[in-house]
Amino acid sequence: MSFDFEALLEDPVYDAFALSAVLTVHSHAALTIDVLESTIEVEEAVAGGVIMGSTKPSVTLRLSDLTAASLARKDMVGASIVVNGIRYRVMATAPSSTSRELTLILVEDP
């Protein structure tokens, strides 16, 4: 008998802290998933080639939720996600600290 220790550690976190979000990826139907909301530090190039540090909203989700909907990390950039009633656009993705999750770096979509 084998145990999925990562799931044993992560599932209670999602059960306690996850928010329901609606992810819309290009031509796919809207997908309701659980996400962990946070912020992430990024570096952005601004006028004159200057690199500035900034904080962006982000969400972390389970990769299994994406694969169950036939989606992958490469499909996420440009997708739309609604979290807490706010619509965001996915500007980039970043791997999380585990191989089971993906972080979406967001920008508010007016």
The first five atom37 places (N, CA, C, CB, O) and aatype in JSON, in Angstrom:
{
  "aatype": [12, 15, 13, 3, 13, 6, 0, 10, 10, 6, 3, 14, 19, 18, 3, 0, 13, 0, 10, 15, 0, 19, 10, 16, 19, 8, 15, 8, 0, 0, 10, 16, 9, 3, 19, 10, 6, 15, 16, 9, 6, 19, 6, 6, 0, 19, 0, 7, 7, 19, 9, 12, 7, 15, 16, 11, 14, 15, 19, 16, 10, 1, 10, 15, 3, 10, 16, 0, 0, 15, 10, 0, 1, 11, 3, 12, 19, 7, 0, 15, 9, 19, 19, 2, 7, 9, 1, 18, 1, 19, 12, 0, 16, 0, 14, 15, 15, 16, 15, 1, 6, 10, 16, 10, 9, 10, 19, 6, 3, 14],
  "atom_mask": [
    [1, 1, 1, 1, 1],
    [1, 1, 1, 1, 1],
    [1, 1, 1, 1, 1],
    [1, 1, 1, 1, 1],
    [1, 1, 1, 1, 1],
    [1, 1, 1, 1, 1],
    [1, 1, 1, 1, 1],
    [1, 1, 1, 1, 1],
    [1, 1, 1, 1, 1],
    [1, 1, 1, 1, 1],
    [1, 1, 1, 1, 1],
    [1, 1, 1, 1, 1],
    [1, 1, 1, 1, 1],
    [1, 1, 1, 1, 1],
    [1, 1, 1, 1, 1],
    [1, 1, 1, 1, 1],
    [1, 1, 1, 1, 1],
    [1, 1, 1, 1, 1],
    [1, 1, 1, 1, 1],
    [1, 1, 1, 1, 1],
    [1, 1, 1, 1, 1],
    [1, 1, 1, 1, 1],
    [1, 1, 1, 1, 1],
    [1, 1, 1, 1, 1],
    [1, 1, 1, 1, 1],
    [1, 1, 1, 1, 1],
    [1, 1, 1, 1, 1],
    [1, 1, 1, 1, 1],
    [1, 1, 1, 1, 1],
    [1, 1, 1, 1, 1],
    [1, 1, 1, 1, 1],
    [1, 1, 1, 1, 1],
    [1, 1, 1, 1, 1],
    [1, 1, 1, 1, 1],
    [1, 1, 1, 1, 1],
    [1, 1, 1, 1, 1],
    [1, 1, 1, 1, 1],
    [1, 1, 1, 1, 1],
    [1, 1, 1, 1, 1],
    [1, 1, 1, 1, 1],
    [1, 1, 1, 1, 1],
    [1, 1, 1, 1, 1],
    [1, 1, 1, 1, 1],
    [1, 1, 1, 1, 1],
    [1, 1, 1, 1, 1],
    [1, 1, 1, 1, 1],
    [1, 1, 1, 1, 1],
    [1, 1, 1, 0, 1],
    [1, 1, 1, 0, 1],
    [1, 1, 1, 1, 1],
    [1, 1, 1, 1, 1],
    [1, 1, 1, 1, 1],
    [1, 1, 1, 0, 1],
    [1, 1, 1, 1, 1],
    [1, 1, 1, 1, 1],
    [1, 1, 1, 1, 1],
    [1, 1, 1, 1, 1],
    [1, 1, 1, 1, 1],
    [1, 1, 1, 1, 1],
    [1, 1, 1, 1, 1],
    [1, 1, 1, 1, 1],
    [1, 1, 1, 1, 1],
    [1, 1, 1, 1, 1],
    [1, 1, 1, 1, 1],
    [1, 1, 1, 1, 1],
    [1, 1, 1, 1, 1],
    [1, 1, 1, 1, 1],
    [1, 1, 1, 1, 1],
    [1, 1, 1, 1, 1],
    [1, 1, 1, 1, 1],
    [1, 1, 1, 1, 1],
    [1, 1, 1, 1, 1],
    [1, 1, 1, 1, 1],
    [1, 1, 1, 1, 1],
    [1, 1, 1, 1, 1],
    [1, 1, 1, 1, 1],
    [1, 1, 1, 1, 1],
    [1, 1, 1, 0, 1],
    [1, 1, 1, 1, 1],
    [1, 1, 1, 1, 1],
    [1, 1, 1, 1, 1],
    [1, 1, 1, 1, 1],
    [1, 1, 1, 1, 1],
    [1, 1, 1, 1, 1],
    [1, 1, 1, 0, 1],
    [1, 1, 1, 1, 1],
    [1, 1, 1, 1, 1],
    [1, 1, 1, 1, 1],
    [1, 1, 1, 1, 1],
    [1, 1, 1, 1, 1],
    [1, 1, 1, 1, 1],
    [1, 1, 1, 1, 1],
    [1, 1, 1, 1, 1],
    [1, 1, 1, 1, 1],
    [1, 1, 1, 1, 1],
    [1, 1, 1, 1, 1],
    [1, 1, 1, 1, 1],
    [1, 1, 1, 1, 1],
    [1, 1, 1, 1, 1],
    [1, 1, 1, 1, 1],
    [1, 1, 1, 1, 1],
    [1, 1, 1, 1, 1],
    [1, 1, 1, 1, 1],
    [1, 1, 1, 1, 1],
    [1, 1, 1, 1, 1],
    [1, 1, 1, 1, 1],
    [1, 1, 1, 1, 1],
    [1, 1, 1, 1, 1],
    [1, 1, 1, 1, 1],
    [1, 1, 1, 1, 1]
  ],
  "atom_positions": [
    [[0.85, -1.18, 0.0], [0.0, 0.0, 0.0], [0.89, 1.24, 0.0], [-0.97, 0.0, 1.23], [1.83, 1.34, 0.8]],
    [[0.61, 2.17, -0.89], [1.42, 3.39, -0.95], [0.57, 4.6, -0.56], [2.03, 3.58, -2.36], [-0.64, 4.62, -0.74]],
    [[1.25, 5.58, -0.02], [0.59, 6.82, 0.4], [1.1, 7.98, -0.42], [0.81, 7.08, 1.9], [2.29, 8.05, -0.74]],
    [[0.22, 8.89, -0.76], [0.6, 10.12, -1.44], [0.8, 11.18, -0.35], [-0.49, 10.58, -2.5], [-0.13, 11.88, 0.03]],
    [[2.04, 11.27, 0.15], [2.32, 12.15, 1.28], [2.12, 13.63, 0.93], [3.73, 11.93, 1.77], [1.7, 14.41, 1.79]],
    [[2.4, 14.01, -0.32], [2.17, 15.41, -0.7], [0.69, 15.74, -0.6], [2.69, 15.67, -2.14], [0.33, 16.81, -0.11]],
    [[-0.16, 14.85, -1.06], [-1.6, 15.09, -0.97], [-2.05, 15.15, 0.49], [-2.39, 13.99, -1.72], [-2.91, 15.95, 0.85]],
    [[-1.47, 14.3, 1.32], [-1.82, 14.32, 2.75], [-1.47, 15.66, 3.39], [-1.1, 13.18, 3.49], [-2.16, 16.11, 4.31]],
    [[-0.41, 16.29, 2.91], [0.0, 17.58, 3.46], [-0.76, 18.74, 2.84], [1.48, 17.78, 3.25], [-1.12, 19.69, 3.54]],
    [[-1.02, 18.69, 1.53], [-1.62, 19.82, 0.82], [-3.14, 19.87, 0.91], [-1.22, 19.79, -0.61], [-3.71, 20.96, 1.0]],
    [[-3.8, 18.74, 0.88], [-5.26, 18.73, 0.87], [-5.89, 19.48, 2.04], [-5.76, 17.31, 0.87], [-6.84, 20.23, 1.83]],
    [[-5.39, 19.32, 3.27], [-5.98, 20.09, 4.38], [-5.81, 21.61, 4.2], [-5.35, 19.67, 5.69], [-6.67, 22.37, 4.65]],
    [[-4.74, 22.04, 3.56], [-4.53, 23.48, 3.31], [-5.61, 23.99, 2.36], [-3.11, 23.74, 2.72], [-6.19, 25.04, 2.59]],
    [[-5.87, 23.24, 1.29], [-6.92, 23.64, 0.35], [-8.3, 23.58, 1.0], [-6.89, 22.74, -0.9], [-9.14, 24.45, 0.77]],
    [[-8.52, 22.56, 1.83], [-9.81, 22.44, 2.52], [-10.06, 23.65, 3.42], [-9.86, 21.16, 3.35], [-11.19, 24.12, 3.53]],
    [[-9.01, 24.15, 4.07], [-9.17, 25.24, 5.04], [-9.11, 26.63, 4.41], [-8.11, 25.13, 6.09], [-9.85, 27.53, 4.84]],
    [[-8.26, 26.84, 3.41], [-7.97, 28.2, 2.95], [-8.32, 28.49, 1.49], [-6.54, 28.47, 3.15], [-8.24, 29.65, 1.08]],
    [[-8.69, 27.51, 0.72], [-8.91, 27.73, -0.71], [-10.17, 28.56, -0.97], [-9.01, 26.4, -1.44], [-11.16, 28.47, -0.25]],
    [[-10.08, 29.34, -2.02], [-11.22, 30.11, -2.53], [-11.67, 29.48, -3.83], [-10.86, 31.62, -2.74], [-10.87, 28.89, -4.56]],
    [[-12.94, 29.59, -4.12], [-13.46, 29.11, -5.39], [-13.2, 30.19, -6.44], [-14.99, 28.77, -5.28], [-13.48, 31.37, -6.22]],
    [[-12.68, 29.77, -7.59], [-12.39, 30.7, -8.67], [-12.92, 30.12, -9.98], [-10.86, 30.99, -8.77], [-13.06, 28.9, -10.12]],
    [[-13.21, 30.99, -10.92], [-13.67, 30.57, -12.24], [-12.59, 30.91, -13.25], [-15.04, 31.25, -12.62], [-12.27, 32.08, -13.47]],
    [[-12.03, 29.87, -13.86], [-10.95, 30.01, -14.83], [-11.5, 29.8, -16.23], [-9.79, 29.01, -14.53], [-12.15, 28.78, -16.5]],
    [[-11.25, 30.77, -17.12], [-11.67, 30.64, -18.51], [-10.43, 30.71, -19.39], [-12.69, 31.77, -18.9], [-9.72, 31.71, -19.41]],
    [[-10.18, 29.63, -20.09], [-8.99, 29.52, -20.93], [-9.41, 29.47, -22.39], [-8.16, 28.27, -20.56], [-9.95, 28.46, -22.86]],
    [[-9.16, 30.56, -23.1], [-9.39, 30.66, -24.54], [-10.7, 29.99, -24.96], [-8.23, 30.05, -25.3], [-11.77, 30.48, -24.62]],
    [[-10.63, 28.89, -25.69], [-11.86, 28.29, -26.23], [-12.45, 27.2, -25.34], [-11.58, 27.72, -27.59], [-13.43, 26.57, -25.72]],
    [[-11.87, 26.97, -24.16], [-12.42, 25.97, -23.24], [-13.58, 26.56, -22.44], [-11.31, 25.45, -22.28], [-13.69, 27.78, -22.29]],
    [[-14.43, 25.69, -21.95], [-15.53, 26.11, -21.09], [-14.96, 26.59, -19.75], [-16.55, 24.95, -20.87], [-13.88, 26.17, -19.34]],
    [[-15.69, 27.46, -19.09], [-15.27, 27.96, -17.78], [-15.13, 26.79, -16.8], [-16.28, 29.02, -17.23], [-15.94, 25.87, -16.8]],
    [[-14.1, 26.87, -15.98], [-13.79, 25.8, -15.03], [-13.76, 26.39, -13.63], [-12.43, 25.12, -15.38], [-13.04, 27.36, -13.38]],
    [[-14.52, 25.82, -12.71], [-14.5, 26.27, -11.32], [-13.47, 25.43, -10.58], [-15.92, 26.14, -10.65], [-13.56, 24.2, -10.55]],
    [[-12.48, 26.11, -9.97], [-11.39, 25.42, -9.28], [-11.13, 26.08, -7.93], [-10.11, 25.42, -10.13], [-11.55, 27.21, -7.69]],
    [[-10.44, 25.36, -7.07], [-10.01, 25.91, -5.79], [-8.61, 26.49, -5.95], [-10.04, 24.83, -4.67], [-7.74, 25.86, -6.55]],
    [[-8.4, 27.7, -5.41], [-7.1, 28.36, -5.49], [-6.71, 28.92, -4.13], [-7.12, 29.48, -6.56], [-7.57, 29.19, -3.29]],
    [[-5.43, 29.09, -3.94], [-4.9, 29.78, -2.77], [-4.44, 31.15, -3.24], [-3.73, 28.97, -2.1], [-3.57, 31.25, -4.1]],
    [[-5.01, 32.19, -2.68], [-4.73, 33.57, -3.09], [-3.51, 34.09, -2.34], [-5.95, 34.48, -2.86], [-3.36, 33.85, -1.15]],
    [[-2.65, 34.83, -3.05], [-1.46, 35.4, -2.43], [-0.92, 36.52, -3.31], [-0.38, 34.32, -2.18], [-1.58, 36.95, -4.26]],
    [[0.26, 36.97, -3.0], [0.98, 37.91, -3.85], [2.35, 37.31, -4.14], [1.1, 39.34, -3.19], [2.81, 36.42, -3.43]],
    [[2.99, 37.82, -5.18], [4.3, 37.33, -5.57], [5.16, 38.5, -5.99], [4.2, 36.28, -6.7], [4.66, 39.46, -6.59]],
    [[6.44, 38.44, -5.68], [7.37, 39.49, -6.09], [7.87, 39.18, -7.5], [8.56, 39.62, -5.09], [8.29, 38.06, -7.79]],
    [[7.83, 40.2, -8.36], [8.29, 40.05, -9.74], [9.18, 41.22, -10.09], [7.1, 39.95, -10.73], [9.15, 42.26, -9.44]],
    [[9.98, 41.05, -11.13], [10.79, 42.15, -11.67], [10.23, 42.49, -13.03], [12.31, 41.77, -11.75], [9.98, 41.61, -13.86]],
    [[10.02, 43.8, -13.26], [9.45, 44.25, -14.52], [10.36, 45.29, -15.15], [8.04, 44.83, -14.32], [10.92, 46.15, -14.46]],
    [[10.51, 45.22, -16.49], [11.26, 46.23, -17.21], [10.34, 47.42, -17.46], [11.83, 45.66, -18.56], [9.22, 47.26, -17.94]],
    [[10.8, 48.62, -17.12], [10.04, 49.84, -17.37], [10.81, 50.71, -18.35], [9.77, 50.61, -16.03], [11.84, 50.29, -18.87]],
    [[10.32, 51.9, -18.61], [10.93, 52.8, -19.6], [12.43, 52.94, -19.36], [10.26, 54.18, -19.54], [12.88, 53.04, -18.22]],
    [[13.18, 52.94, -20.44], [14.62, 53.12, -20.36], [15.36, 51.85, -19.96], [0.0, 0.0, 0.0], [16.56, 51.89, -19.67]],
    [[14.67, 50.72, -19.95], [15.32, 49.45, -19.63], [15.59, 49.24, -18.15], [0.0, 0.0, 0.0], [16.3, 48.31, -17.78]],
    [[15.03, 50.09, -17.31], [15.21, 49.95, -15.87], [14.37, 48.77, -15.37], [14.82, 51.26, -15.13], [13.22, 48.61, -15.76]],
    [[14.95, 47.97, -14.5], [14.24, 46.83, -13.91], [13.75, 47.25, -12.53], [15.17, 45.56, -13.82], [14.53, 47.68, -11.68]],
    [[12.45, 47.12, -12.33], [11.85, 47.51, -11.04], [11.23, 46.28, -10.38], [10.77, 48.61, -11.24], [10.64, 45.43, -11.05]],
    [[11.38, 46.21, -9.07], [10.71, 45.17, -8.31], [9.27, 45.58, -8.05], [0.0, 0.0, 0.0], [8.98, 46.76, -7.86]],
    [[8.38, 44.62, -8.05], [6.96, 44.91, -7.88], [6.29, 43.7, -7.23], [6.3, 45.26, -9.25], [6.84, 42.6, -7.23]],
    [[5.11, 43.93, -6.7], [4.31, 42.84, -6.14], [3.05, 42.71, -6.97], [3.97, 43.09, -4.64], [2.38, 43.7, -7.25]],
    [[2.73, 41.49, -7.36], [1.55, 41.22, -8.17], [0.65, 40.22, -7.44], [1.95, 40.67, -9.57], [1.13, 39.39, -6.67]],
    [[-0.66, 40.3, -7.68], [-1.54, 39.28, -7.13], [-1.25, 37.94, -7.83], [-3.04, 39.67, -7.31], [-0.83, 37.9, -8.99]],
    [[-1.47, 36.87, -7.1], [-1.26, 35.55, -7.69], [-2.18, 34.54, -7.02], [0.22, 35.1, -7.55], [-2.72, 34.79, -5.94]],
    [[-2.36, 33.43, -7.68], [-3.09, 32.31, -7.1], [-2.28, 31.05, -7.38], [-4.55, 32.2, -7.68], [-1.59, 30.94, -8.39]],
    [[-2.4, 30.1, -6.47], [-1.78, 28.8, -6.66], [-2.9, 27.78, -6.79], [-0.81, 28.43, -5.46], [-3.87, 27.8, -6.03]],
    [[-2.75, 26.9, -7.75], [-3.78, 25.88, -7.98], [-3.13, 24.51, -8.15], [-4.64, 26.23, -9.22], [-1.92, 24.41, -8.37]],
    [[-3.93, 23.5, -8.05], [-3.45, 22.13, -8.24], [-3.36, 21.82, -9.73], [-4.38, 21.11, -7.52], [-4.3, 22.07, -10.48]],
    [[-2.25, 21.27, -10.14], [-2.1, 20.88, -11.54], [-3.11, 19.79, -11.92], [-0.68, 20.39, -11.81], [-3.52, 19.71, -13.08]],
    [[-3.5, 18.97, -10.96], [-4.47, 17.91, -11.26], [-5.81, 18.49, -11.71], [-4.67, 17.01, -10.03], [-6.52, 17.86, -12.5]],
    [[-6.17, 19.69, -11.21], [-7.41, 20.34, -11.65], [-7.31, 20.73, -13.12], [-7.72, 21.57, -10.79], [-8.3, 20.67, -13.86]],
    [[-6.13, 21.14, -13.55], [-5.94, 21.51, -14.96], [-5.94, 20.28, -15.86], [-4.63, 22.29, -15.14], [-6.6, 20.27, -16.89]],
    [[-5.19, 19.26, -15.46], [-5.1, 18.08, -16.31], [-6.45, 17.38, -16.43], [-4.06, 17.11, -15.77], [-6.75, 16.79, -17.47]],
    [[-7.27, 17.44, -15.39], [-8.6, 16.84, -15.45], [-9.47, 17.54, -16.5], [-9.29, 16.9, -14.08], [-10.39, 16.94, -17.05]],
    [[-9.17, 18.82, -16.77], [-9.91, 19.59, -17.78], [-9.16, 19.66, -19.1], [-10.2, 21.0, -17.27], [-9.48, 20.49, -19.95]],
    [[-8.15, 18.8, -19.28], [-7.33, 18.76, -20.5], [-6.6, 20.07, -20.75], [-8.19, 18.42, -21.71], [-6.45, 20.5, -21.9]],
    [[-6.15, 20.72, -19.68], [-5.39, 21.96, -19.78], [-3.98, 21.74, -19.24], [-6.11, 23.11, -19.0], [-3.73, 20.81, -18.47]],
    [[-3.06, 22.61, -19.64], [-1.67, 22.53, -19.2], [-1.16, 23.92, -18.87], [-0.79, 21.86, -20.27], [-1.82, 24.92, -19.15]],
    [[0.03, 23.97, -18.29], [0.65, 25.25, -17.92], [0.74, 26.19, -19.12], [2.05, 25.01, -17.33], [0.5, 27.39, -19.0]],
    [[1.08, 25.65, -20.28], [1.26, 26.47, -21.48], [-0.03, 27.16, -21.91], [1.79, 25.62, -22.62], [0.02, 28.15, -22.64]],
    [[-1.18, 26.66, -21.48], [-2.47, 27.24, -21.84], [-2.87, 28.43, -20.97], [-3.54, 26.19, -21.76], [-3.83, 29.13, -21.29]],
    [[-2.16, 28.67, -19.89], [-2.62, 29.62, -18.88], [-2.39, 31.09, -19.23], [-1.94, 29.32, -17.61], [-3.23, 31.93, -18.88]],
    [[-1.29, 31.43, -19.89], [-1.01, 32.85, -20.18], [-2.11, 33.41, -21.07], [0.37, 33.01, -20.85], [-2.4, 32.87, -22.13]],
    [[-2.71, 34.5, -20.62], [-3.8, 35.14, -21.34], [-5.17, 34.68, -20.89], [0.0, 0.0, 0.0], [-6.19, 35.25, -21.29]],
    [[-5.21, 33.65, -20.05], [-6.5, 33.16, -19.55], [-7.1, 34.19, -18.6], [-6.33, 31.79, -18.83], [-6.41, 35.1, -18.12]],
    [[-8.37, 34.04, -18.33], [-9.09, 34.92, -17.41], [-9.48, 34.12, -16.18], [-10.35, 35.55, -18.1], [-9.86, 32.95, -16.29]],
    [[-9.37, 34.75, -15.01], [-9.77, 34.08, -13.77], [-10.48, 35.09, -12.88], [-8.53, 33.46, -13.04], [-10.03, 36.23, -12.73]],
    [[-11.58, 34.67, -12.29], [-12.34, 35.52, -11.38], [-12.18, 34.95, -9.98], [-13.86, 35.61, -11.79], [-12.54, 33.81, -9.7]],
    [[-11.61, 35.79, -9.08], [-11.39, 35.41, -7.69], [-11.98, 36.5, -6.81], [-9.85, 35.2, -7.39], [-11.68, 37.68, -7.0]],
    [[-12.82, 36.12, -5.87], [-13.47, 37.1, -4.98], [-14.19, 38.2, -5.76], [-12.44, 37.73, -4.06], [-14.23, 39.35, -5.32]],
    [[-14.77, 37.86, -6.9], [-15.52, 38.82, -7.7], [-14.67, 39.76, -8.53], [0.0, 0.0, 0.0], [-15.21, 40.65, -9.18]],
    [[-13.35, 39.58, -8.52], [-12.45, 40.44, -9.3], [-11.92, 39.63, -10.48], [-11.28, 40.99, -8.42], [-11.44, 38.51, -10.31]],
    [[-12.01, 40.21, -11.67], [-11.52, 39.53, -12.88], [-10.05, 39.89, -13.1], [-12.39, 39.92, -14.13], [-9.67, 41.06, -13.09]],
    [[-9.25, 38.85, -13.3], [-7.83, 39.01, -13.57], [-7.49, 38.33, -14.89], [-6.97, 38.42, -12.42], [-8.23, 37.47, -15.37]],
    [[-6.37, 38.75, -15.46], [-5.79, 38.09, -16.63], [-4.48, 37.46, -16.18], [-5.57, 39.09, -17.83], [-3.74, 38.08, -15.41]],
    [[-4.19, 36.26, -16.63], [-2.94, 35.59, -16.28], [-1.84, 36.16, -17.16], [-3.05, 34.04, -16.44], [-1.86, 36.01, -18.38]],
    [[-0.85, 36.83, -16.52], [0.24, 37.41, -17.29], [1.45, 36.48, -17.38], [0.67, 38.73, -16.68], [2.27, 36.61, -18.29]],
    [[1.57, 35.54, -16.44], [2.69, 34.59, -16.46], [2.38, 33.46, -15.49], [4.04, 35.3, -16.07], [1.45, 33.54, -14.69]],
    [[3.16, 32.41, -15.58], [3.05, 31.29, -14.63], [4.4, 31.08, -13.98], [2.55, 29.99, -15.34], [5.44, 31.47, -14.52]],
    [[4.38, 30.46, -12.84], [5.62, 30.12, -12.13], [5.41, 28.78, -11.45], [6.01, 31.24, -11.09], [4.34, 28.51, -10.91]],
    [[6.44, 27.94, -11.46], [6.29, 26.68, -10.75], [6.2, 26.96, -9.25], [7.48, 25.72, -11.06], [6.76, 27.94, -8.76]],
    [[5.5, 26.12, -8.54], [5.42, 26.29, -7.1], [6.5, 25.45, -6.44], [4.01, 25.89, -6.56], [7.34, 24.84, -7.12]],
    [[6.48, 25.42, -5.14], [7.51, 24.67, -4.41], [7.3, 23.17, -4.52], [7.52, 25.09, -2.95], [8.18, 22.4, -4.14]],
    [[6.16, 22.74, -5.02], [5.92, 21.31, -5.23], [5.62, 21.07, -6.7], [4.75, 20.79, -4.33], [5.27, 22.0, -7.43]],
    [[5.76, 19.87, -7.13], [5.48, 19.53, -8.53], [3.99, 19.36, -8.77], [6.21, 18.26, -8.93], [3.57, 19.11, -9.9]],
    [[3.18, 19.49, -7.72], [1.74, 19.26, -7.83], [0.94, 20.55, -8.01], [1.25, 18.54, -6.59], [-0.27, 20.49, -8.24]],
    [[1.59, 21.7, -7.93], [0.88, 22.98, -7.99], [1.5, 23.91, -9.02], [0.87, 23.66, -6.61], [2.64, 23.71, -9.46]],
    [[0.74, 24.93, -9.4], [1.2, 25.94, -10.34], [0.73, 27.3, -9.82], [0.65, 25.67, -11.79], [-0.4, 27.44, -9.36]],
    [[1.61, 28.28, -9.89], [1.25, 29.65, -9.5], [0.97, 30.47, -10.74], [2.37, 30.31, -8.65], [1.77, 30.48, -11.68]],
    [[-0.15, 31.16, -10.74], [-0.53, 32.07, -11.82], [-0.29, 33.49, -11.35], [-2.02, 31.86, -12.25], [-0.82, 33.91, -10.32]],
    [[0.51, 34.24, -12.1], [0.77, 35.64, -11.78], [-0.26, 36.47, -12.55], [2.26, 36.07, -12.15], [-0.41, 36.32, -13.76]],
    [[-0.96, 37.33, -11.82], [-2.16, 37.98, -12.36], [-1.99, 39.49, -12.51], [-3.34, 37.7, -11.47], [-1.14, 40.11, -11.87]],
    [[-2.82, 40.06, -13.37], [-2.99, 41.5, -13.48], [-4.49, 41.74, -13.56], [-2.22, 42.09, -14.73], [-5.21, 41.02, -14.26]],
    [[-4.97, 42.76, -12.85], [-6.4, 43.02, -12.85], [-6.85, 43.39, -14.26], [-6.75, 44.15, -11.86], [-6.22, 44.18, -14.95]],
    [[-7.96, 42.79, -14.67], [-8.5, 42.99, -16.02], [-9.65, 43.98, -15.93], [-8.97, 41.63, -16.65], [-10.7, 43.67, -15.36]],
    [[-9.46, 45.18, -16.49], [-10.51, 46.2, -16.36], [-11.81, 45.85, -17.05], [-10.03, 47.5, -16.9], [-12.77, 46.62, -17.01]]
  ]
}
